[in-house]
């Protein structure tokens, strides 16, 4: 890790396209996510503490835990960053000055290309696997603990819940349509290890995916996605989620026509980093909670 955890939390943006997108998805989990930024501010928010000496102590313990290589915190953060970073073909820098105004998507259509459905489904399933492995790393349990992860999904809240909501909406519904779950399951079952090995995200994170070889890792990816299909399906049903009503909420900050949903998916891919943003917040919260417990 090139940066300290307190620096990463301090540098989280208070407003950008990622924050706008996550706020727009609040209708799925009302009031769940607040964009808590700043390391000291996060300690105060998580603990309710105002004693400066105790806040300092908690912060130092959290930093110590993060820096301890025998713990899984750095691997978890690297996963959140990596599954987001591999799709930044356009770079969000060009869009930074657009915050606060509606972005007409038409101007970007010549610089973003929708991924084929196969690549999109592989990326979707890899984000689920990254979430699962990061969860195991943070909680110090074996990386193939699918059952523990699925059980924990029912208790997801705050930044962890909004991350999974964004996964369903932005990486599932918008680019792949209302039947994204069955489409992804079908696609991954028809994927061979050679195809998987050509995926840049897989190449980046494959060393931490359980499995003895690409074939074993492909099986694990399929099992992982299959295990969360019930939770995802329930989320979609309970909130009556469709590509159209998700898009309706996103139209507060981006302009586009409904026949260009695949382009919207590509645009959000390159212009936002919701996995890294909320993943950093999740990690900070877990470190602070553990630091408090140990102090």
C-alpha positions as CSV (number, residue, x, y, z in Angstrom):
1,X,0.0,0.0,0.0
2,X,1.5,3.3,-1.1
3,X,-0.7,5.4,1.2
4,X,-1.6,5.1,4.9
5,X,-5.3,4.3,5.7
6,X,-5.8,7.6,7.4
7,X,-4.6,9.4,4.2
8,X,-7.0,7.4,2.0
9,X,-10.0,8.2,4.2
10,X,-8.9,11.8,4.5
11,X,-8.8,12.0,0.6
12,X,-12.2,10.6,0.0
13,X,-14.2,13.1,-2.0
14,X,-17.2,14.9,-0.5
15,X,-18.8,15.3,-3.9
16,X,-18.1,13.9,-7.3
17,X,-19.9,11.6,-9.8
18,X,-19.5,8.5,-7.5
19,X,-21.1,10.4,-4.6
20,X,-23.9,11.7,-6.8
21,X,-24.6,8.2,-8.1
22,X,-24.6,6.6,-4.6
23,X,-26.9,9.4,-3.4
24,X,-29.2,8.7,-6.3
25,X,-29.5,5.1,-5.3
26,X,-30.6,6.0,-1.8
27,X,-34.2,5.2,-2.8
28,X,-33.3,1.5,-2.6
29,X,-31.9,1.8,1.0
30,X,-33.2,5.1,2.3
31,X,-30.9,6.9,4.7
32,X,-28.5,3.9,4.9
33,X,-25.4,5.6,3.5
34,X,-23.9,8.8,4.6
35,X,-20.8,9.9,2.8
36,X,-18.5,9.9,5.9
37,X,-15.1,11.2,5.0
38,X,-12.0,12.2,7.0
39,X,-10.3,9.7,9.4
40,X,-10.9,11.6,12.6
41,X,-14.4,12.4,11.6
42,X,-15.0,8.7,10.8
43,X,-13.7,7.7,14.3
44,X,-16.1,10.2,15.9
45,X,-19.0,9.1,13.7
46,X,-18.4,5.3,14.4
47,X,-17.7,5.6,18.1
48,X,-19.6,8.7,19.2
49,X,-16.4,9.8,21.1
50,X,-15.4,13.4,21.6
51,X,-12.4,12.8,23.9
52,X,-9.4,13.9,21.7
53,X,-6.9,11.6,23.6
54,X,-9.1,8.6,23.1
55,X,-9.8,9.4,19.5
56,X,-6.0,9.6,19.0
57,X,-5.5,6.3,20.7
58,X,-8.2,4.6,18.6
59,X,-6.7,6.1,15.4
60,X,-3.2,4.9,16.2
61,X,-4.6,1.4,17.0
62,X,-6.6,1.3,13.7
63,X,-3.5,2.4,11.7
64,X,-1.4,-0.3,13.5
65,X,-4.0,-3.0,12.6
66,X,-4.1,-1.9,9.0
67,X,-0.3,-2.0,8.7
68,X,-0.1,-5.5,10.2
69,X,0.6,-7.7,7.1
70,X,-0.6,-10.8,9.0
71,X,-4.1,-9.3,8.9
72,X,-6.2,-9.1,5.7
73,X,-7.0,-5.4,5.7
74,X,-4.6,-4.4,3.0
75,X,-5.6,-7.2,0.8
76,X,-9.3,-6.2,1.2
77,X,-8.6,-2.6,0.3
78,X,-6.5,-3.7,-2.7
79,X,-9.4,-5.8,-3.9
80,X,-11.9,-2.9,-3.7
81,X,-9.4,-0.7,-5.6
82,X,-8.5,-3.2,-8.2
83,X,-12.0,-4.3,-9.3
84,X,-12.8,-0.6,-9.7
85,X,-9.5,0.4,-11.3
86,X,-9.4,-2.0,-14.2
87,X,-12.3,-0.4,-16.0
88,X,-11.0,3.2,-15.9
89,X,-10.3,3.5,-19.7
90,X,-11.6,7.1,-19.8
91,X,-10.5,8.3,-16.4
92,X,-12.7,10.3,-14.1
93,X,-10.4,13.3,-14.2
94,X,-12.0,14.7,-17.4
95,X,-15.3,14.6,-15.5
96,X,-14.2,16.1,-12.2
97,X,-15.2,19.7,-13.3
98,X,-18.7,18.5,-14.2
99,X,-19.9,17.9,-10.6
100,X,-23.0,19.9,-9.9
101,X,-24.2,20.2,-13.4
102,X,-26.0,17.6,-15.6
103,X,-23.7,15.7,-17.9
104,X,-25.1,15.1,-21.3
105,X,-24.0,11.6,-22.1
106,X,-24.1,12.1,-25.9
107,X,-20.8,13.9,-25.8
108,X,-19.2,10.8,-24.3
109,X,-20.6,8.2,-26.6
110,X,-17.6,8.3,-28.9
111,X,-15.2,7.7,-26.0
112,X,-17.0,4.9,-24.2
113,X,-17.8,1.5,-25.7
114,X,-20.2,-0.9,-24.0
115,X,-18.7,-4.2,-23.1
116,X,-20.1,-7.3,-24.8
117,X,-22.5,-9.1,-22.5
118,X,-20.0,-11.9,-21.8
119,X,-17.4,-9.4,-20.5
120,X,-20.0,-7.5,-18.5
121,X,-21.2,-10.7,-16.8
122,X,-17.7,-11.8,-16.0
123,X,-17.0,-8.4,-14.4
124,X,-20.2,-8.6,-12.5
125,X,-19.4,-12.0,-11.1
126,X,-15.8,-11.0,-10.3
127,X,-17.1,-8.0,-8.2
128,X,-19.2,-10.4,-6.2
129,X,-16.1,-12.6,-5.6
130,X,-14.1,-9.6,-4.7
131,X,-16.7,-8.6,-2.1
132,X,-16.7,-12.2,-0.7
133,X,-12.9,-12.5,-0.5
134,X,-12.6,-9.0,1.0
135,X,-15.3,-9.9,3.6
136,X,-13.3,-13.0,4.6
137,X,-10.0,-11.0,4.7
138,X,-11.5,-8.3,7.0
139,X,-13.1,-10.9,9.3
140,X,-10.0,-13.2,9.4
141,X,-11.8,-16.3,8.0
142,X,-10.9,-18.6,5.1
143,X,-11.4,-17.0,1.7
144,X,-13.8,-19.7,0.5
145,X,-16.3,-19.2,3.3
146,X,-19.3,-18.7,1.0
147,X,-21.9,-19.6,3.7
148,X,-20.5,-17.0,6.2
149,X,-20.6,-14.3,3.5
150,X,-24.2,-15.1,2.4
151,X,-25.3,-15.1,6.0
152,X,-23.7,-11.7,6.6
153,X,-25.4,-10.1,3.5
154,X,-28.6,-10.1,5.5
155,X,-26.9,-7.8,8.0
156,X,-25.2,-5.5,5.5
157,X,-25.8,-1.8,6.3
158,X,-24.4,1.6,5.5
159,X,-21.6,1.8,3.0
160,X,-21.5,-2.0,2.6
161,X,-25.2,-2.2,1.7
162,X,-25.1,0.7,-0.8
163,X,-22.1,-0.9,-2.5
164,X,-24.1,-4.1,-3.1
165,X,-27.1,-2.0,-4.2
166,X,-24.9,-0.2,-6.7
167,X,-23.5,-3.6,-7.9
168,X,-27.1,-4.8,-8.6
169,X,-28.2,-1.5,-10.3
170,X,-25.1,-0.3,-12.1
171,X,-23.3,-3.5,-13.0
172,X,-26.4,-5.7,-13.3
173,X,-29.7,-4.1,-14.2
174,X,-28.5,-1.2,-16.4
175,X,-26.0,-3.0,-18.7
176,X,-27.6,-6.5,-18.7
177,X,-31.4,-5.9,-18.2
178,X,-34.0,-7.1,-15.8
179,X,-32.9,-10.8,-16.1
180,X,-29.3,-10.0,-15.3
181,X,-29.1,-12.8,-12.7
182,X,-30.1,-15.6,-15.0
183,X,-28.1,-14.1,-17.8
184,X,-24.9,-14.0,-15.6
185,X,-25.4,-17.5,-14.3
186,X,-25.9,-18.8,-17.9
187,X,-23.0,-16.9,-19.2
188,X,-20.6,-18.0,-16.4
189,X,-21.6,-21.6,-16.9
190,X,-20.7,-21.3,-20.6
191,X,-17.4,-19.6,-20.0
192,X,-14.2,-21.7,-20.2
193,X,-11.0,-21.1,-18.3
194,X,-9.3,-19.7,-21.4
195,X,-11.9,-17.0,-21.8
196,X,-11.7,-16.2,-18.1
197,X,-7.9,-15.9,-18.3
198,X,-8.3,-13.2,-20.9
199,X,-10.2,-10.9,-18.6
200,X,-8.0,-8.2,-17.2
201,X,-9.8,-8.0,-13.8
202,X,-9.5,-11.7,-13.4
203,X,-5.8,-11.5,-14.2
204,X,-5.3,-8.8,-11.6
205,X,-7.1,-10.6,-8.7
206,X,-6.8,-14.3,-9.5
207,X,-4.1,-15.0,-7.0
208,X,-6.6,-14.3,-4.1
209,X,-9.5,-16.3,-5.7
210,X,-9.8,-19.8,-4.1
211,X,-9.0,-22.6,-6.6
212,X,-6.0,-24.6,-7.6
213,X,-6.1,-23.4,-11.2
214,X,-8.1,-21.2,-13.6
215,X,-10.7,-24.0,-13.9
216,X,-11.1,-24.3,-10.1
217,X,-11.3,-20.5,-9.8
218,X,-14.0,-20.4,-12.5
219,X,-16.0,-22.9,-10.4
220,X,-15.6,-20.8,-7.3
221,X,-16.8,-17.7,-9.2
222,X,-19.9,-19.6,-10.4
223,X,-20.6,-20.9,-6.9
224,X,-20.2,-17.5,-5.3
225,X,-22.6,-15.8,-7.8
226,X,-25.1,-18.6,-7.5
227,X,-25.0,-18.2,-3.7
228,X,-26.0,-14.5,-3.8
229,X,-28.7,-14.8,-6.5
230,X,-31.4,-15.2,-3.8
231,X,-30.3,-12.0,-2.0
232,X,-30.0,-10.1,-5.2
233,X,-33.4,-11.3,-6.5
234,X,-35.0,-10.4,-3.2
235,X,-33.5,-6.9,-3.4
236,X,-34.8,-6.4,-6.9
237,X,-38.3,-7.7,-6.0
238,X,-38.6,-5.8,-2.7
239,X,-37.8,-2.5,-4.4
240,X,-39.5,-3.2,-7.7
241,X,-36.1,-2.5,-9.4
242,X,-36.1,-2.2,-13.2
243,X,-33.5,-0.6,-15.5
244,X,-36.0,2.2,-16.1
245,X,-36.7,3.2,-12.5
246,X,-33.0,3.1,-11.6
247,X,-32.3,5.3,-14.6
248,X,-35.0,7.7,-13.5
249,X,-33.1,8.4,-10.3
250,X,-29.8,8.7,-12.1
251,X,-31.2,11.3,-14.5
252,X,-30.7,13.9,-11.7
253,X,-27.1,14.1,-12.8
254,X,-26.7,12.6,-16.2
255,X,-28.7,13.1,-19.4
256,X,-29.3,10.3,-21.9
257,X,-32.0,8.5,-23.7
258,X,-33.4,5.2,-22.6
259,X,-32.3,3.3,-25.7
260,X,-28.6,3.9,-24.7
261,X,-28.6,2.0,-21.4
262,X,-25.6,0.0,-22.4
263,X,-23.7,3.2,-23.0
264,X,-24.8,4.5,-19.6
265,X,-23.4,1.4,-18.1
266,X,-20.1,1.9,-19.8
267,X,-20.1,5.6,-18.8
268,X,-20.7,4.8,-15.1
269,X,-18.0,2.1,-15.3
270,X,-15.3,4.6,-16.3
271,X,-16.6,7.7,-14.5
272,X,-17.2,6.3,-11.0
273,X,-15.3,4.2,-8.4
274,X,-18.0,3.2,-6.0
275,X,-16.3,0.0,-5.0
276,X,-13.2,1.7,-3.9
277,X,-15.0,4.6,-2.3
278,X,-17.4,2.6,-0.2
279,X,-14.8,-0.2,0.3
280,X,-12.4,2.3,1.9
281,X,-15.3,3.5,4.2
282,X,-16.2,-0.1,5.1
283,X,-12.5,-0.9,5.9
284,X,-12.1,2.3,8.1
285,X,-15.3,1.4,10.0
286,X,-14.2,-2.2,10.7
287,X,-10.7,-1.1,11.8
288,X,-12.1,1.5,14.1
289,X,-14.6,-0.9,15.6
290,X,-11.9,-3.4,16.3
291,X,-9.5,-0.8,17.6
292,X,-12.2,0.3,20.1
293,X,-12.9,-3.3,21.2
294,X,-9.2,-3.9,21.8
295,X,-8.7,-0.6,23.7
